[in-house]
């Protein structure tokens, strides 16, 4: 088995227009912030370092991120997911020792547990993660999270625009490993608030 260093990025930069507030500020029924749950899932799955990318009401979202986690504020967050992904990848690429790969997770998928992230990571353990591309699938349909090897970051940075994220780069490729997750999670992003608490 090849030993790889795999980081994590949590994308929490959007304004959450349909939600009525940034999704990074939303809490589950237990009062746990989605952004904290996403970061902890990455950490518990062994991703290191973990970067949380904020945008709308960034200071408030950052305050909910566990201590010791790198927070990157995206100035151009209004552009969409692409800007947040570029900010997160750039932060990792500029580290003294960049990771071999990164798992990218959306903040609005609170049922993505450490088990999901771990299965995604283990799906490419037999190859150098710098070359790897993998993504979660739900009943055969590609979804999130995704694993992006460092060798692909330049291409993703060049094509991540608007709300597409890495979609344009991944589309049509035959080297993307699909990892079935429907027994572990729904694969659904949530666009309406799970609580009526206006402070959530």
DOLUM-269341 format. One record per atom (N, C-alpha, C): residue in three letters; chain; atom name; x, y, z. Coordinates in pm, 1 decimal. Example, Ala and Ser with C-alpha at 12.3 -4.5 7.8 and 13.67 -1.06 7.14 Angstrom:
% residues 2
Ala,A,N,1319.0,-569.0,780.0
Ala,A,CA,1230.0,-450.0,780.0
Ala,A,C,1320.0,-330.0,780.0
Ser,A,N,1285.0,-225.0,708.0
Ser,A,CA,1367.0,-106.0,714.0
Ser,A,C,1290.0,3.0,787.0
This chain:
% residues 200
Unk,A,N,84.4,-119.0,0.0
Unk,A,CA,0.0,0.0,0.0
Unk,A,C,88.6,124.9,0.0
Unk,A,N,52.6,223.3,-82.6
Unk,A,CA,128.5,347.1,-93.1
Unk,A,C,83.4,443.1,16.1
Unk,A,N,178.5,507.9,81.8
Unk,A,CA,146.2,605.2,184.6
Unk,A,C,132.4,742.4,120.0
Unk,A,N,17.9,803.4,135.7
Unk,A,CA,-9.2,933.2,76.4
Unk,A,C,-53.1,1032.2,183.3
Unk,A,N,-20.7,1157.3,161.4
Unk,A,CA,-69.0,1264.6,247.0
Unk,A,C,-188.2,1328.0,177.9
Unk,A,N,-304.9,1316.1,240.7
Unk,A,CA,-429.0,1365.1,181.1
Unk,A,C,-488.2,1474.0,269.5
Unk,A,N,-509.2,1590.5,211.5
Unk,A,CA,-567.9,1703.4,283.2
Unk,A,C,-719.2,1705.1,263.2
Unk,A,N,-784.0,1800.9,324.9
Unk,A,CA,-927.6,1818.9,309.2
Unk,A,C,-961.5,1965.1,286.5
Unk,A,N,-1057.3,1990.2,200.8
Unk,A,CA,-1111.0,2124.8,181.5
Unk,A,C,-1261.4,2119.3,202.4
Unk,A,N,-1312.2,2208.0,287.2
Unk,A,CA,-1456.0,2223.5,306.7
Unk,A,C,-1496.9,2355.1,241.8
Unk,A,N,-1583.4,2348.4,142.3
Unk,A,CA,-1629.5,2467.5,72.1
Unk,A,C,-1752.6,2524.0,142.0
Unk,A,N,-1735.8,2641.5,203.9
Unk,A,CA,-1843.4,2703.0,281.3
Unk,A,C,-1850.4,2852.4,252.0
Unk,A,N,-1838.3,2887.4,124.2
Unk,A,CA,-1828.7,3028.6,89.5
Unk,A,C,-1955.5,3093.3,38.0
Unk,A,N,-2056.6,3013.4,3.7
Unk,A,CA,-2175.0,3069.5,-61.2
Unk,A,C,-2267.8,3145.3,31.8
Unk,A,N,-2354.0,3227.2,-28.3
Unk,A,CA,-2448.6,3307.4,48.8
Unk,A,C,-2572.3,3229.1,89.7
Unk,A,N,-2596.8,3113.3,27.3
Unk,A,CA,-2713.5,3033.2,63.0
Unk,A,C,-2844.1,3106.9,40.2
Unk,A,N,-2860.7,3161.6,-79.5
Unk,A,CA,-2978.0,3244.3,-109.0
Unk,A,C,-3108.0,3171.4,-81.5
Unk,A,N,-3119.3,3048.4,-129.2
Unk,A,CA,-3242.8,2971.5,-107.3
Unk,A,C,-3257.5,2929.9,38.3
Unk,A,N,-3145.2,2917.8,108.7
Unk,A,CA,-3148.0,2882.3,250.0
Unk,A,C,-3189.2,3000.3,336.9
Unk,A,N,-3162.5,3120.6,286.3
Unk,A,CA,-3192.8,3239.2,364.4
Unk,A,C,-3076.1,3289.2,447.2
Unk,A,N,-2964.2,3220.7,442.5
Unk,A,CA,-2841.5,3260.1,512.0
Unk,A,C,-2729.1,3171.1,460.1
Unk,A,N,-2604.7,3210.5,479.6
Unk,A,CA,-2493.8,3124.4,435.3
Unk,A,C,-2503.3,2986.0,497.9
Unk,A,N,-2479.9,2883.5,416.6
Unk,A,CA,-2491.8,2747.0,468.2
Unk,A,C,-2387.0,2715.7,573.6
Unk,A,N,-2277.8,2792.8,573.0
Unk,A,CA,-2177.8,2775.6,676.9
Unk,A,C,-2226.5,2812.8,815.5
Unk,A,N,-2340.0,2885.1,823.0
Unk,A,CA,-2396.7,2925.8,951.5
Unk,A,C,-2510.7,2834.9,996.3
Unk,A,N,-2554.3,2744.0,909.4
Unk,A,CA,-2666.8,2656.0,942.0
Unk,A,C,-2624.3,2549.2,1042.6
Unk,A,N,-2714.5,2515.6,1132.2
Unk,A,CA,-2690.4,2411.8,1232.3
Unk,A,C,-2790.4,2298.4,1213.2
Unk,A,N,-2751.9,2177.9,1256.0
Unk,A,CA,-2843.5,2065.3,1246.9
Unk,A,C,-2939.2,2067.2,1365.7
Unk,A,N,-3023.4,1965.0,1375.3
Unk,A,CA,-3124.8,1961.5,1480.0
Unk,A,C,-3065.5,1957.5,1620.0
Unk,A,N,-2939.9,1916.5,1630.4
Unk,A,CA,-2872.4,1911.8,1761.2
Unk,A,C,-2802.8,2042.8,1793.8
Unk,A,N,-2804.8,2135.8,1698.8
Unk,A,CA,-2736.8,2262.3,1719.7
Unk,A,C,-2593.5,2264.9,1672.4
Unk,A,N,-2548.7,2158.9,1602.2
Unk,A,CA,-2411.8,2152.7,1553.5
Unk,A,C,-2400.4,2224.0,1419.1
Unk,A,N,-2308.3,2318.5,1405.5
Unk,A,CA,-2291.7,2387.2,1277.2
Unk,A,C,-2247.3,2290.3,1167.7
Unk,A,N,-2306.6,2305.1,1051.3
Unk,A,CA,-2269.4,2218.9,940.0
Unk,A,C,-2120.4,2228.8,908.8
Unk,A,N,-2065.6,2350.3,915.9
Unk,A,CA,-1924.0,2366.3,881.5
Unk,A,C,-1836.0,2290.6,980.1
Unk,A,N,-1873.8,2289.0,1106.1
Unk,A,CA,-1796.0,2213.6,1205.0
Unk,A,C,-1806.3,2063.6,1177.4
Unk,A,N,-1927.4,2015.6,1145.7
Unk,A,CA,-1945.9,1873.4,1117.3
Unk,A,C,-1861.7,1830.5,997.7
Unk,A,N,-1858.8,1914.4,893.5
Unk,A,CA,-1782.8,1880.3,773.2
Unk,A,C,-1633.4,1874.2,802.9
Unk,A,N,-1582.6,1971.2,878.1
Unk,A,CA,-1440.9,1972.8,912.4
Unk,A,C,-1405.0,1851.4,997.2
Unk,A,N,-1488.3,1819.1,1094.7
Unk,A,CA,-1460.3,1705.4,1182.0
Unk,A,C,-1462.8,1574.0,1103.4
Unk,A,N,-1553.5,1561.7,1007.0
Unk,A,CA,-1556.7,1441.8,923.5
Unk,A,C,-1424.9,1425.0,850.2
Unk,A,N,-1370.7,1533.5,798.5
Unk,A,CA,-1241.4,1528.8,730.8
Unk,A,C,-1131.1,1487.3,827.8
Unk,A,N,-1129.0,1549.9,944.1
Unk,A,CA,-1025.2,1521.8,1042.7
Unk,A,C,-1031.9,1376.8,1089.5
Unk,A,N,-1153.8,1330.2,1119.5
Unk,A,CA,-1169.9,1193.6,1170.2
Unk,A,C,-1134.6,1089.0,1064.9
Unk,A,N,-1140.2,1127.6,937.7
Unk,A,CA,-1101.9,1036.2,829.2
Unk,A,C,-952.8,1042.7,800.5
Unk,A,N,-880.4,1123.6,875.1
Unk,A,CA,-735.2,1130.0,859.7
Unk,A,C,-684.4,1233.5,762.1
Unk,A,N,-771.4,1322.0,713.3
Unk,A,CA,-725.4,1427.1,623.3
Unk,A,C,-646.9,1531.6,702.2
Unk,A,N,-533.0,1571.1,645.9
Unk,A,CA,-448.2,1667.3,715.9
Unk,A,C,-352.1,1731.4,616.7
Unk,A,N,-351.7,1865.1,610.8
Unk,A,CA,-434.2,1957.9,688.6
Unk,A,C,-575.4,1967.9,630.8
Unk,A,N,-664.3,2032.9,707.3
Unk,A,CA,-799.3,2062.0,660.2
Unk,A,C,-812.6,2212.8,647.2
Unk,A,N,-865.0,2256.6,533.6
Unk,A,CA,-885.5,2398.4,505.8
Unk,A,C,-1034.8,2423.6,490.7
Unk,A,N,-1086.2,2522.8,562.4
Unk,A,CA,-1224.8,2565.4,546.4
Unk,A,C,-1226.0,2695.2,468.1
Unk,A,N,-1298.5,2697.2,357.8
Unk,A,CA,-1304.1,2815.7,272.1
Unk,A,C,-1435.1,2889.1,299.1
Unk,A,N,-1424.3,3015.1,340.1
Unk,A,CA,-1541.5,3096.0,372.1
Unk,A,C,-1558.3,3205.9,269.6
Unk,A,N,-1674.4,3271.5,275.1
Unk,A,CA,-1702.2,3380.4,182.8
Unk,A,C,-1803.1,3473.8,245.0
Unk,A,N,-1931.5,3451.0,216.6
Unk,A,CA,-2036.6,3534.6,273.4
Unk,A,C,-2035.3,3524.7,426.0
Unk,A,N,-2039.3,3642.0,491.0
Unk,A,CA,-2034.6,3649.1,638.2
Unk,A,C,-1921.9,3561.0,692.6
Unk,A,N,-1806.5,3578.6,628.1
Unk,A,CA,-1692.9,3490.4,653.0
Unk,A,C,-1646.0,3486.3,796.3
Unk,A,N,-1645.9,3600.7,865.8
Unk,A,CA,-1599.9,3601.9,1004.7
Unk,A,C,-1690.8,3517.9,1093.4
Unk,A,N,-1820.9,3523.0,1067.3
Unk,A,CA,-1915.9,3445.2,1146.7
Unk,A,C,-1899.1,3296.1,1120.9
Unk,A,N,-1879.2,3260.2,995.4
Unk,A,CA,-1858.3,3118.9,962.6
Unk,A,C,-1727.2,3070.3,1023.1
Unk,A,N,-1622.2,3150.3,1011.8
Unk,A,CA,-1491.3,3112.1,1064.8
Unk,A,C,-1497.4,3086.6,1214.7
Unk,A,N,-1582.5,3159.3,1284.6
Unk,A,CA,-1593.0,3142.9,1429.0
Unk,A,C,-1648.7,3006.5,1468.2
Unk,A,N,-1712.4,2937.5,1373.0
Unk,A,CA,-1771.6,2805.9,1400.7
Unk,A,C,-1677.1,2691.7,1364.4
Unk,A,N,-1565.2,2723.9,1301.9
Unk,A,CA,-1468.6,2622.3,1259.1
Unk,A,C,-1384.2,2579.4,1379.5
Unk,A,N,-1358.9,2450.0,1395.8
Unk,A,CA,-1276.9,2403.8,1509.3
Unk,A,C,-1141.0,2473.7,1513.6
Unk,A,N,-1091.7,2494.0,1633.9
Unk,A,CA,-962.9,2560.8,1653.2
Unk,A,C,-851.8,2483.0,1584.2
Unk,A,N,-755.2,2555.2,1531.2
Unk,A,CA,-639.9,2493.6,1467.7
Unk,A,C,-656.5,2464.3,1320.2
Unk,A,N,-775.2,2488.5,1266.3
Unk,A,CA,-802.2,2463.5,1124.7
Unk,A,C,-773.9,2590.3,1044.4
Unk,A,N,-708.0,2575.2,931.4
Unk,A,CA,-681.4,2689.4,844.6
Unk,A,C,-810.7,2736.2,779.4
Unk,A,N,-838.9,2865.6,792.5
Unk,A,CA,-956.5,2925.8,729.4
Unk,A,C,-908.6,3021.4,620.7
Unk,A,N,-962.0,3004.4,500.5
Unk,A,CA,-927.9,3090.4,386.9
Unk,A,C,-1053.0,3166.8,347.0
Unk,A,N,-1045.4,3299.2,350.1
Unk,A,CA,-1156.9,3382.8,308.8
Unk,A,C,-1146.7,3412.0,160.0
Unk,A,N,-1254.2,3385.0,85.5
Unk,A,CA,-1257.0,3409.5,-58.6
Unk,A,C,-1316.7,3545.6,-86.9
Unk,A,N,-1235.1,3636.1,-139.1
Unk,A,CA,-1283.0,3771.5,-167.1
Unk,A,C,-1389.2,3771.6,-276.5
Unk,A,N,-1373.2,3682.5,-375.8
Unk,A,CA,-1466.5,3680.9,-489.1
Unk,A,C,-1567.4,3567.5,-477.9
Unk,A,N,-1616.5,3543.7,-356.5
Unk,A,CA,-1708.2,3431.7,-332.1
Unk,A,C,-1837.8,3444.4,-412.0
Unk,A,N,-1876.2,3567.0,-452.0
Unk,A,CA,-2000.9,3583.4,-527.1
Unk,A,C,-1994.7,3514.9,-663.2
Unk,A,N,-1873.4,3485.1,-711.0
Unk,A,CA,-1859.3,3415.8,-839.3
Unk,A,C,-1919.9,3276.2,-834.7
Unk,A,N,-1910.3,3210.1,-719.0
Unk,A,CA,-1961.9,3074.6,-705.7
Unk,A,C,-1858.5,2978.4,-652.2
Unk,A,N,-1890.6,2849.9,-659.0
Unk,A,CA,-1806.2,2745.2,-603.3
Unk,A,C,-1665.2,2744.7,-661.5
Unk,A,N,-1652.8,2779.9,-787.9
Unk,A,CA,-1522.0,2777.7,-851.9
Unk,A,C,-1421.1,2864.5,-778.2
Unk,A,N,-1464.2,2983.3,-733.6
Unk,A,CA,-1374.3,3073.4,-662.1
Unk,A,C,-1329.7,3011.9,-530.3
Unk,A,N,-1421.2,2948.5,-459.4
Unk,A,CA,-1386.5,2885.1,-332.6
Unk,A,C,-1289.9,2769.1,-352.9
Unk,A,N,-1313.3,2689.8,-457.3
Unk,A,CA,-1224.1,2577.4,-484.9
Unk,A,C,-1084.9,2627.5,-520.9
Unk,A,N,-1077.5,2731.1,-602.7
Unk,A,CA,-947.0,2786.6,-638.6
Unk,A,C,-873.9,2837.3,-514.8
Unk,A,N,-945.4,2902.7,-425.2
Unk,A,CA,-883.2,2955.9,-303.6
Unk,A,C,-828.5,2843.8,-216.6
Unk,A,N,-905.2,2737.1,-201.0
Unk,A,CA,-859.8,2625.3,-118.6
Unk,A,C,-740.0,2553.6,-178.6
Unk,A,N,-746.5,2525.5,-309.4
Unk,A,CA,-634.5,2456.9,-374.8
Unk,A,C,-508.3,2543.1,-372.8
Unk,A,N,-523.2,2672.8,-393.7
Unk,A,CA,-407.7,2761.4,-392.6
Unk,A,C,-341.9,2762.5,-254.8
Unk,A,N,-423.0,2765.3,-150.0
Unk,A,CA,-367.9,2764.3,-14.3
Unk,A,C,-286.6,2638.5,10.8
Unk,A,N,-334.5,2523.7,-36.3
Unk,A,CA,-261.1,2398.4,-17.7
Unk,A,C,-135.5,2395.0,-104.4
Unk,A,N,-146.7,2441.1,-227.8
Unk,A,CA,-32.8,2436.8,-320.1
Unk,A,C,82.0,2523.8,-271.9
Unk,A,N,51.3,2628.8,-196.6
Unk,A,CA,154.2,2721.5,-149.7
Unk,A,C,218.9,2678.8,-18.3
Unk,A,N,174.8,2566.0,37.9
Unk,A,CA,236.5,2518.0,160.7
Unk,A,C,377.3,2466.9,133.6
Unk,A,N,461.6,2469.6,237.0
Unk,A,CA,599.4,2422.3,221.2
Unk,A,C,604.3,2276.6,176.2
Unk,A,N,512.1,2195.7,226.9
Unk,A,CA,502.6,2055.9,187.5
Unk,A,C,359.0,2025.2,145.1
Unk,A,N,323.7,2055.0,21.4
Unk,A,CA,186.6,2032.3,-24.8
Unk,A,C,147.8,1884.8,-13.3
Unk,A,N,22.4,1857.4,14.9
Unk,A,CA,-23.0,1718.3,20.8
Unk,A,C,-24.2,1654.6,-116.7
Unk,A,N,-33.1,1522.2,-118.9
Unk,A,CA,-39.1,1449.2,-245.9
Unk,A,C,-174.3,1464.5,-314.2
Unk,A,N,-278.8,1482.6,-233.5
Unk,A,CA,-414.2,1492.4,-287.0
Unk,A,C,-500.6,1564.2,-185.3
Unk,A,N,-620.8,1596.4,-227.2
Unk,A,CA,-715.4,1661.9,-136.5
Unk,A,C,-854.8,1604.4,-160.5
Unk,A,N,-928.6,1587.8,-51.3
Unk,A,CA,-1070.5,1554.6,-58.9
Unk,A,C,-1148.1,1684.7,-43.3
Unk,A,N,-1235.8,1713.2,-138.9
Unk,A,CA,-1315.8,1835.3,-137.1
Unk,A,C,-1459.5,1800.8,-102.8
Unk,A,N,-1511.3,1867.0,1.0
Unk,A,CA,-1646.7,1839.7,49.9
Unk,A,C,-1727.5,1968.8,52.3
Unk,A,N,-1855.2,1959.9,24.6
Unk,A,CA,-1945.6,2074.8,30.8
Unk,A,C,-2006.0,2084.3,170.3
Unk,A,N,-2021.7,2206.6,219.4
Unk,A,CA,-2071.5,2225.5,354.9
Unk,A,C,-2218.2,2183.8,369.4
Unk,A,N,-2292.6,2181.4,258.5
Unk,A,CA,-2436.5,2154.2,267.7
Unk,A,C,-2472.1,2006.7,248.5
Unk,A,N,-2375.8,1918.0,277.8
Unk,A,CA,-2402.5,1773.8,275.2
Unk,A,C,-2369.2,1715.7,412.8
Unk,A,N,-2452.3,1746.6,514.3
Unk,A,CA,-2417.5,1709.5,652.0
Unk,A,C,-2416.9,1560.1,680.9
Unk,A,N,-2468.5,1477.0,589.2
Unk,A,CA,-2461.3,1332.7,616.0
Unk,A,C,-2336.9,1268.5,555.5
Unk,A,N,-2243.6,1351.4,504.6
Unk,A,CA,-2112.8,1299.8,462.6
Unk,A,C,-2029.2,1280.1,588.9
Unk,A,N,-2018.8,1157.5,630.9
Unk,A,CA,-1952.8,1121.8,756.1
Unk,A,C,-1806.5,1085.3,731.6
Unk,A,N,-1729.9,1064.3,839.8
Unk,A,CA,-1593.2,1016.6,821.5
Unk,A,C,-1586.2,887.0,741.5
Unk,A,N,-1688.2,802.8,751.3
Unk,A,CA,-1688.2,676.7,676.7
Unk,A,C,-1689.1,701.7,526.5
Unk,A,N,-1762.3,803.9,482.0
Unk,A,CA,-1766.1,838.4,340.0
Unk,A,C,-1628.9,884.6,293.3
Unk,A,N,-1569.4,975.6,369.4
Unk,A,CA,-1438.6,1029.2,331.5
Unk,A,C,-1333.0,919.3,333.2
Unk,A,N,-1339.1,832.7,432.6
Unk,A,CA,-1242.6,723.1,443.0
Unk,A,C,-1253.5,628.2,324.1
Unk,A,N,-1374.6,592.6,285.2
Unk,A,CA,-1391.4,502.9,170.7
Unk,A,C,-1337.9,566.3,43.6
Unk,A,N,-1360.4,696.4,27.7
Unk,A,CA,-1309.3,764.7,-90.6
Unk,A,C,-1156.8,760.4,-92.5
Unk,A,N,-1094.9,789.4,20.9
Unk,A,CA,-948.7,784.9,29.7
Unk,A,C,-895.0,645.1,1.1
Unk,A,N,-956.5,544.5,59.8
Unk,A,CA,-906.2,408.5,45.1
Unk,A,C,-923.3,355.1,-96.1
Unk,A,N,-1012.2,415.0,-173.3
Unk,A,CA,-1036.2,366.4,-310.2
Unk,A,C,-916.0,387.8,-400.4
Unk,A,N,-825.9,477.3,-362.5
Unk,A,CA,-709.6,506.1,-446.7
Unk,A,C,-578.7,478.8,-372.7
Unk,A,N,-583.8,400.7,-266.0
Unk,A,CA,-463.7,373.3,-187.4
Unk,A,C,-359.3,293.4,-264.1
Unk,A,N,-398.3,227.8,-371.7
Unk,A,CA,-303.6,144.7,-444.6
Unk,A,C,-226.3,221.1,-551.4
Unk,A,N,-257.4,351.4,-568.1
Unk,A,CA,-186.5,433.8,-665.9
Unk,A,C,-138.3,560.4,-596.9
Unk,A,N,-34.5,624.1,-650.3
Unk,A,CA,8.8,751.7,-592.7
Unk,A,C,-104.9,853.7,-600.6
Unk,A,N,-142.3,910.9,-488.2
Unk,A,CA,-257.4,1002.0,-488.2
Unk,A,C,-232.9,1129.4,-567.4
Unk,A,N,-107.3,1162.1,-597.4
Unk,A,CA,-81.5,1280.1,-679.2
Unk,A,C,-140.4,1264.3,-819.0
Unk,A,N,-159.8,1140.7,-863.2
Unk,A,CA,-217.5,1113.7,-994.4
Unk,A,C,-365.9,1077.6,-988.6
Unk,A,N,-420.5,1064.1,-869.4
Unk,A,CA,-553.6,1005.2,-852.7
Unk,A,C,-666.8,1105.4,-874.9
Unk,A,N,-776.9,1053.8,-924.0
Unk,A,CA,-902.7,1126.0,-931.9
Unk,A,C,-1012.4,1029.2,-889.8
Unk,A,N,-1093.4,1068.9,-793.2
Unk,A,CA,-1202.0,982.4,-748.2
Unk,A,C,-1316.9,1069.3,-700.6
Unk,A,N,-1436.8,1013.7,-709.3
Unk,A,CA,-1550.4,1088.5,-656.2
Unk,A,C,-1655.6,992.4,-606.5
Unk,A,N,-1729.2,1039.6,-507.1
Unk,A,CA,-1838.3,960.6,-452.9
Unk,A,C,-1948.1,945.3,-558.1
Unk,A,N,-2015.9,831.0,-553.1
Unk,A,CA,-2130.8,806.7,-640.0
Unk,A,C,-2246.7,756.4,-554.6
Unk,A,N,-2366.3,792.5,-595.3
Unk,A,CA,-2486.2,753.2,-521.8
Unk,A,C,-2581.3,688.6,-621.1
Unk,A,N,-2601.2,557.6,-604.1
Unk,A,CA,-2676.7,478.6,-701.3
Unk,A,C,-2620.7,498.9,-842.1
Unk,A,N,-2487.6,506.3,-850.0
Unk,A,CA,-2419.0,517.5,-978.4
Unk,A,C,-2403.8,658.1,-1031.9
Unk,A,N,-2464.0,755.8,-964.5
Unk,A,CA,-2457.7,893.9,-1011.8
Unk,A,C,-2344.1,969.0,-942.5
Unk,A,N,-2251.8,1029.9,-1016.9
Unk,A,CA,-2139.5,1100.5,-955.3
Unk,A,C,-2185.5,1214.9,-866.8
Unk,A,N,-2116.2,1233.2,-754.4
Unk,A,CA,-2151.3,1340.0,-661.7
Unk,A,C,-2029.3,1385.1,-583.4
Unk,A,N,-2052.1,1423.3,-459.0
Unk,A,CA,-1946.3,1471.0,-370.4
Unk,A,C,-1941.7,1384.0,-244.9
Unk,A,N,-1825.1,1381.9,-180.9
Unk,A,CA,-1701.9,1455.6,-206.6
Unk,A,C,-1622.9,1399.6,-324.7
Unk,A,N,-1517.6,1475.8,-361.3
Unk,A,CA,-1427.9,1433.0,-467.8
Unk,A,C,-1284.7,1433.2,-415.8
Unk,A,N,-1200.7,1346.7,-473.0
Unk,A,CA,-1058.2,1342.7,-439.2
Unk,A,C,-978.5,1386.1,-561.1
Unk,A,N,-891.4,1484.4,-541.1
Unk,A,CA,-816.8,1543.2,-651.5
Unk,A,C,-667.5,1533.6,-623.9
Unk,A,N,-597.3,1454.2,-703.3
Unk,A,CA,-453.2,1441.8,-689.6
Unk,A,C,-382.0,1569.9,-730.5
Unk,A,N,-268.5,1597.7,-667.9
Unk,A,CA,-197.5,1723.8,-690.1
Unk,A,C,-157.1,1744.8,-836.2
Unk,A,N,-132.7,1638.0,-908.6
Unk,A,CA,-94.1,1651.7,-1049.2
Unk,A,C,-203.3,1716.8,-1133.2
Unk,A,N,-326.0,1717.4,-1081.3
Unk,A,CA,-439.6,1772.0,-1156.0
Unk,A,C,-476.9,1913.2,-1111.9
Unk,A,N,-414.2,1964.4,-1007.4
Unk,A,CA,-458.2,2092.5,-952.1
Unk,A,C,-445.2,2206.6,-1051.1
Unk,A,N,-336.7,2211.3,-1125.7
Unk,A,CA,-318.3,2320.9,-1220.8
Unk,A,C,-431.4,2323.8,-1323.7
Unk,A,N,-468.6,2206.4,-1373.9
Unk,A,CA,-577.6,2199.5,-1469.8
Unk,A,C,-710.3,2238.8,-1410.2
Unk,A,N,-732.0,2202.0,-1283.4
Unk,A,CA,-857.1,2238.0,-1216.3
Unk,A,C,-860.7,2387.2,-1188.7
Unk,A,N,-747.8,2443.9,-1144.7
Unk,A,CA,-742.6,2587.9,-1119.7
Unk,A,C,-772.7,2667.3,-1246.4
Unk,A,N,-732.4,2614.3,-1360.6
Unk,A,CA,-752.7,2684.5,-1487.0
Unk,A,C,-896.4,2675.2,-1537.3
Unk,A,N,-972.9,2577.9,-1488.6
Unk,A,CA,-1107.1,2554.3,-1542.4
Unk,A,C,-1219.0,2572.8,-1440.8
Unk,A,N,-1185.5,2592.3,-1312.7
Unk,A,CA,-1287.9,2606.5,-1208.6
Unk,A,C,-1346.8,2747.2,-1215.3
Unk,A,N,-1464.1,2758.4,-1273.8
Unk,A,CA,-1529.9,2887.8,-1290.8
Unk,A,C,-1675.0,2877.2,-1247.6
Unk,A,N,-1729.9,2988.7,-1201.5
Unk,A,CA,-1870.7,2992.0,-1163.9
Unk,A,C,-1903.4,2889.0,-1058.3
Unk,A,N,-2016.1,2821.8,-1076.1
Unk,A,CA,-2058.1,2720.1,-979.2
Unk,A,C,-2015.7,2580.3,-1020.7
Unk,A,N,-1929.7,2568.3,-1121.0
Unk,A,CA,-1895.0,2436.0,-1173.4
Unk,A,C,-1792.3,2363.7,-1088.0
Unk,A,N,-1711.1,2434.3,-1011.0
Unk,A,CA,-1606.0,2368.1,-935.2
Unk,A,C,-1512.8,2292.3,-1027.9
Unk,A,N,-1491.1,2164.2,-996.6
Unk,A,CA,-1402.8,2081.7,-1080.0
Unk,A,C,-1478.6,2006.9,-1189.5
Unk,A,N,-1604.7,2037.2,-1206.5
Unk,A,CA,-1689.2,1960.3,-1298.5
Unk,A,C,-1634.6,1959.1,-1441.3
Unk,A,N,-1592.6,2075.9,-1491.6
Unk,A,CA,-1543.9,2081.8,-1629.4
Unk,A,C,-1418.6,1996.7,-1647.6
Unk,A,N,-1332.5,1998.4,-1547.5
Unk,A,CA,-1208.1,1921.4,-1557.5
Unk,A,C,-1236.3,1771.6,-1555.0
Unk,A,N,-1333.2,1729.6,-1474.3
Unk,A,CA,-1360.5,1586.6,-1457.0
Unk,A,C,-1448.4,1528.4,-1567.3
Unk,A,N,-1524.6,1612.8,-1632.4
Unk,A,CA,-1621.9,1564.1,-1731.3
Unk,A,C,-1553.6,1488.9,-1844.7
Unk,A,N,-1602.6,1368.9,-1872.8
Unk,A,CA,-1556.9,1291.2,-1986.8
Unk,A,C,-1427.1,1215.4,-1967.2
Unk,A,N,-1365.3,1228.7,-1849.4
Unk,A,CA,-1239.2,1158.6,-1826.4
Unk,A,C,-1266.2,1011.5,-1795.4
Unk,A,N,-1172.0,924.0,-1836.2
Unk,A,CA,-1188.2,780.8,-1809.5
Unk,A,C,-1100.9,734.6,-1693.7
Unk,A,N,-1036.4,830.1,-1624.5
Unk,A,CA,-949.5,791.9,-1512.9
Unk,A,C,-1005.6,834.1,-1377.6
Unk,A,N,-1133.9,867.2,-1373.7
Unk,A,CA,-1198.7,904.7,-1247.8
Unk,A,C,-1262.3,780.6,-1186.8
Unk,A,N,-1219.6,745.8,-1067.0
Unk,A,CA,-1274.3,629.5,-996.3
Unk,A,C,-1404.9,670.7,-928.1
Unk,A,N,-1514.4,602.0,-960.3
Unk,A,CA,-1642.2,626.0,-892.5
Unk,A,C,-1654.2,529.8,-775.3
Unk,A,N,-1684.7,584.1,-658.6
Unk,A,CA,-1690.1,505.3,-535.9
Unk,A,C,-1832.4,510.7,-480.7
Unk,A,N,-1902.1,396.9,-484.2
Unk,A,CA,-2041.8,394.1,-443.1
Unk,A,C,-2054.6,422.0,-293.4
Unk,A,N,-2145.9,515.2,-259.4
Unk,A,CA,-2163.4,559.0,-120.7
Unk,A,C,-2308.2,552.5,-72.9
Unk,A,N,-2397.5,500.5,-155.7
Unk,A,CA,-2539.3,509.8,-121.5
Unk,A,C,-2575.7,432.8,5.2
Unk,A,N,-2489.5,340.2,48.2
Unk,A,CA,-2515.4,270.9,173.9
Unk,A,C,-2470.1,352.3,294.1
Unk,A,N,-2399.5,462.5,268.3
Unk,A,CA,-2346.6,544.0,377.3
Unk,A,C,-2410.3,682.1,386.4
Unk,A,N,-2457.5,736.8,274.8
Unk,A,CA,-2509.4,873.4,273.9
Unk,A,C,-2608.3,889.6,159.6
Unk,A,N,-2680.6,1002.6,162.0
Unk,A,CA,-2781.9,1028.4,59.3
Unk,A,C,-2724.1,1091.3,-66.1
Unk,A,N,-2613.4,1165.3,-51.8
Unk,A,CA,-2556.6,1235.6,-165.5
Unk,A,C,-2629.0,1363.5,-200.4
Unk,A,N,-2724.2,1404.1,-116.7
Unk,A,CA,-2804.1,1523.2,-145.1
Unk,A,C,-2746.1,1645.7,-76.1
Unk,A,N,-2740.5,1755.6,-151.6
Unk,A,CA,-2710.4,1882.8,-86.2
Unk,A,C,-2843.0,1943.9,-42.4
Unk,A,N,-2840.9,2016.2,67.6
Unk,A,CA,-2963.0,2066.4,129.6
Unk,A,C,-2973.2,2216.2,104.9
Unk,A,N,-3087.6,2257.5,47.9
Unk,A,CA,-3105.6,2397.7,12.1
Unk,A,C,-3209.0,2469.8,97.2
Unk,A,N,-3277.7,2395.9,184.9
Unk,A,CA,-3374.4,2459.1,273.8
Unk,A,C,-3335.9,2431.5,417.8
Unk,A,N,-3364.8,2525.1,506.1
Unk,A,CA,-3317.8,2517.9,643.4
Unk,A,C,-3380.1,2401.8,719.1
Unk,A,N,-3299.3,2325.0,796.4
Unk,A,CA,-3351.1,2213.7,874.3
Unk,A,C,-3407.7,2256.7,1008.2
Unk,A,N,-3402.9,2384.8,1039.3
Unk,A,CA,-3450.8,2434.9,1167.5
Unk,A,C,-3515.3,2570.8,1147.3
Unk,A,N,-3611.5,2603.6,1234.2
Unk,A,CA,-3674.9,2734.4,1227.4
Unk,A,C,-3605.6,2835.8,1315.5
Unk,A,N,-3498.9,2796.0,1380.7
Unk,A,CA,-3424.3,2882.7,1470.7
Unk,A,C,-3355.0,2992.0,1388.7
Unk,A,N,-3395.8,3120.1,1402.5
Unk,A,CA,-3335.1,3224.6,1320.8
Unk,A,C,-3190.1,3250.2,1352.2
Unk,A,N,-3142.1,3199.5,1464.4
Unk,A,CA,-3001.8,3219.0,1500.6
Unk,A,C,-2913.5,3110.9,1444.4
Unk,A,N,-2973.5,3006.9,1381.6
Unk,A,CA,-2894.5,2893.0,1332.3
Unk,A,C,-2807.9,2935.4,1217.2
